Amino acid sequence: MKKRDILETIGNTPLVEIARMSPHPEVRIFAKLEGNNPTGSLKDRIAKYMIERALAEGKLTPDKVILEPTSGNTGISLAFVARRKGFRVKVVMPENVSPERAQMLQAYGAEIVYSDGSKGTNGAILVAQEMAAKDDTYFMPYQYGNESNPRAHYETTGMEILQDLPEVDVFVAGLGTGGTLMGVGRRLKEHNPKVKVVAVVPHPDDMIQGLRSLEDGFIPPILNLSLLDSRIMVESQEAFRVTRELMQKEGIFAGISSGAVVCCAMRLAQRMERGNIVCLLADGGWKYLSTSLWTKEFAELKNTVDNKIWW
Ligand SMILES: Cc1ncc(COP(=O)(O)O)c(C=O)c1O
């Protein structure tokens, strides 16, 4: 269908069965490919919702600069939507995220402020909050506390899943801000209260880009833990392995949090007798090419090199 504007191409991503990843013939696993969004991640949905809501409420006015702490994807999506709406964007990002993120942000014309890599996204949040407190030209959408984040997933991602597959038994997604899990989880449970909503988190001293463990004490304000049926930890090495397997067995080029999510779905499938599991694959593999993950050498490297050197 002809579109009038690139923003209309956000969402309506495909739901694809990944039968070769299921350890159990009676358990079907489906992947929602968010890498098919215009900037290659799920965050295009929330960037559009947050900016359009702020414009409608008069909080985002032409004199403002959009400022956001992010591990990368949200910054890229905000810069993309802001380009169309005529706003400048500044992002605060840990210095050790993949270089592709910085390159994409530059391509979309965003300015980058680096925060201490060892402090992760929590460090970026503090720096952005300090900047916003000192200078009121900044408008901070603040995805961790902005209701437009889960609402985007409630009204779009969740709806699309139900349209394509009304019989969902388990929904699995990574936990970053919690926006995906809250929005899609609420939508699916309204349709069928028996749906299980499962969050994938990294080990507290491990790292999977885009995901957070809640062990450091920061609970995003939009996150309502009572909506989650379980929280499952996946090691980054497992996430790498399954991300490669997704390519080898299914031809799906996805990011590393997607490997973690599918790894979790495979574990759950082993314990189920039958049913449908929907996995949300948050982004495509493009922003992770510098990890060498898809090279032949990676399998040997991973045993000898601490994976954190790439982040
Ligand atoms: C690659 C990746 N996966 C998963 C997530 C988690 O999504 P959410 O913030 O909706 O919890 C993010 C969030 O930044 C992400 O960048």
PDBQT file of the ligand as one rigid body, heavy atoms in Angstrom, charges set to zero:
ROOT
HETATM    1  C1  LIG A 401      17.805  -4.380  21.685  1.00  0.00    +0.000 C 
HETATM    2  C2  LIG A 401      16.732  -4.204  22.702  1.00  0.00    +0.000 A 
HETATM    3  N1  LIG A 401      16.049  -5.262  23.121  1.00  0.00    +0.000 NA
HETATM    4  C3  LIG A 401      15.081  -5.152  24.049  1.00  0.00    +0.000 A 
HETATM    5  C4  LIG A 401      14.746  -3.960  24.616  1.00  0.00    +0.000 A 
HETATM    6  C5  LIG A 401      13.697  -3.906  25.689  1.00  0.00    +0.000 C 
HETATM    7  O1  LIG A 401      12.546  -3.210  25.354  1.00  0.00    +0.000 OA
HETATM    8  P1  LIG A 401      11.696  -2.401  26.430  1.00  0.00    +0.000 P 
HETATM    9  O2  LIG A 401      12.418  -1.110  26.673  1.00  0.00    +0.000 OA
HETATM   10  O3  LIG A 401      10.366  -2.190  25.776  1.00  0.00    +0.000 OA
HETATM   11  O4  LIG A 401      11.619  -3.192  27.680  1.00  0.00    +0.000 OA
HETATM   12  C6  LIG A 401      15.439  -2.841  24.206  1.00  0.00    +0.000 A 
HETATM   13  C7  LIG A 401      15.180  -1.562  24.822  1.00  0.00    +0.000 C 
HETATM   14  O5  LIG A 401      15.931  -0.619  24.724  1.00  0.00    +0.000 OA
HETATM   15  C8  LIG A 401      16.441  -2.959  23.213  1.00  0.00    +0.000 A 
HETATM   16  O6  LIG A 401      17.152  -1.881  22.792  1.00  0.00    +0.000 OA
ENDROOT
TORSDOF 0
